[in-house]
């Protein structure tokens, strides 16, 4: 248990409860903070998940 609670405003994100954005080919992104859940966000942050055998495309 956390001895001290975060101060307001705070945002707890549980990746298992967030809808993943399917990028195709076995790649998906779990968005964390963006305009959809924070008025102060100017960019969207998240975690990209790669299934075995997939990779980030080279440009």
C-alpha positions as CSV (number, residue, x, y, z in Angstrom):
1,X,0.0,0.0,0.0
2,X,1.3,3.5,-0.9
3,X,2.0,5.5,2.3
4,X,1.1,8.8,0.5
5,X,-1.6,9.4,-2.0
6,X,-0.7,11.5,-5.1
7,X,-1.9,15.1,-5.2
8,X,-4.7,16.2,-7.5
9,X,-4.9,16.2,-10.4
10,X,-3.5,12.7,-10.8
11,X,-4.2,9.9,-13.3
12,X,-3.7,6.2,-12.7
13,X,-3.6,4.2,-15.9
14,X,-4.0,0.4,-15.9
15,X,-2.8,-0.9,-19.2
16,X,-5.1,-4.0,-19.0
17,X,-8.1,-1.6,-18.8
18,X,-7.2,0.6,-21.9
19,X,-8.3,-0.2,-25.4
20,X,-5.4,-1.1,-27.6
21,X,-4.9,0.6,-30.9
22,X,-4.2,-2.1,-33.5
23,X,-1.6,-1.0,-35.9
24,X,-1.8,-4.2,-38.0
25,X,0.7,-7.0,-38.6
26,X,0.9,-8.0,-34.9
27,X,1.7,-4.5,-33.6
28,X,-0.5,-2.7,-31.2
29,X,-0.2,0.5,-29.0
30,X,-1.6,1.0,-25.5
31,X,-2.2,4.7,-25.2
32,X,-1.5,6.2,-21.8
33,X,-1.9,10.0,-21.7
34,X,-3.4,12.0,-24.5
35,X,-6.1,14.5,-25.3
36,X,-8.7,11.8,-24.7
37,X,-8.0,11.7,-20.9
38,X,-6.0,14.9,-20.1
39,X,-6.8,18.5,-20.9
40,X,-3.2,19.4,-20.5
41,X,-1.7,16.8,-22.8
42,X,-0.2,18.1,-26.1
43,X,1.1,14.7,-27.3
44,X,-0.1,11.1,-26.8
45,X,2.2,8.8,-24.9
46,X,1.9,5.1,-24.8
47,X,3.5,1.7,-25.1
48,X,3.8,-0.2,-28.4
49,X,3.7,-4.0,-28.2
50,X,5.2,-6.2,-30.8
51,X,4.2,-9.9,-31.2
52,X,7.1,-12.4,-31.8
53,X,8.4,-12.0,-35.3
54,X,7.2,-8.5,-35.9
55,X,9.3,-5.3,-36.0
56,X,9.0,-1.5,-36.4
57,X,9.0,-0.6,-40.1
58,X,12.1,1.2,-41.3
59,X,11.6,4.5,-43.1
